[in-house]
Amino acid sequence: MRSKMPVILSLFLCLAMTVSLSARSWNVIEIDKVDEVKLGDEVIVTVDLNRGDFEFGEFALSIYYDTSALSLTDAWLGDLLTACDWEYFEYSEHACEGCPYNIIKIKAVSEYYDNGQTAECFEGPGKIATLIFNATEDSSYVCTSAPIGFYWEDCFDNLFVNTLQDTLWFSDYVVDFDGSDITGTPSYGGAPKACLEGVEEVPFRFLDYVTGGVIFKCAPEYICGDINGDDKINLLDPVFLTAYLFKGGNAPDPVERGDVDCSETVPELNDLVYILNYIFYMGPDPCCVF
């Protein structure tokens, strides 16, 4: 009998660890990662409740972003909650006093007005907020990333309240842009322990928060204007493009090589005129779409 006890104990501990790990990521608030972003693009970033088995009637979000890489133009309630007739949404923005970012404050309430209407749903999964940004035109951001994450200035940031308004759901774990666990990092790693003390409502550490952001598209590895791929810009490039456009010749590889006027269309006659103008008449430099 004594020889079996360690085995039984080990099985019990493994089961306990499995339950703990699965519960750790059950309710996840995640900011979307948007890749292949071009300089100057409009970028739509959503805040998603990726999994959720709890009914909430109110939430507050506090989100940081880098103003040198992005500028916020608008924000609105996510599709999940607009479809359910949530009644109130507001957002504001201010410079962070303790960090090099701007902070977006969001508040949403399902039942806000005494108008006899009732919100139809209170749980996920789905999009709970949408943020609209303009990307920078600064070329130094090519092939870089700009995180958009959660920030705790006070205890009521990144907080969800149940429909009866008697339970508060605080952060549990927080994950950084690179996937690392930053739980407990001041201001970035969740609500401090003191936030769960001395409140009238029942507090729980219940939600995991995952950082998102934008990933800027990298510049192409070929020379802009080198249509035939020989690492030079010369008469052979318009000859190659002419063969492709009019004689069924090979396409540029990748085909974006031929879009020398950056019209973001497939190579066309305008590109042929553009490259000839550059070679023979000192026209503007060929450009690359990225």
Order of alpha helices (4+ residues) and beta strands (2+ residues): alpha-beta-beta-beta-beta-beta-alpha-beta-beta-beta-beta-beta-beta-beta-beta-alpha-alpha
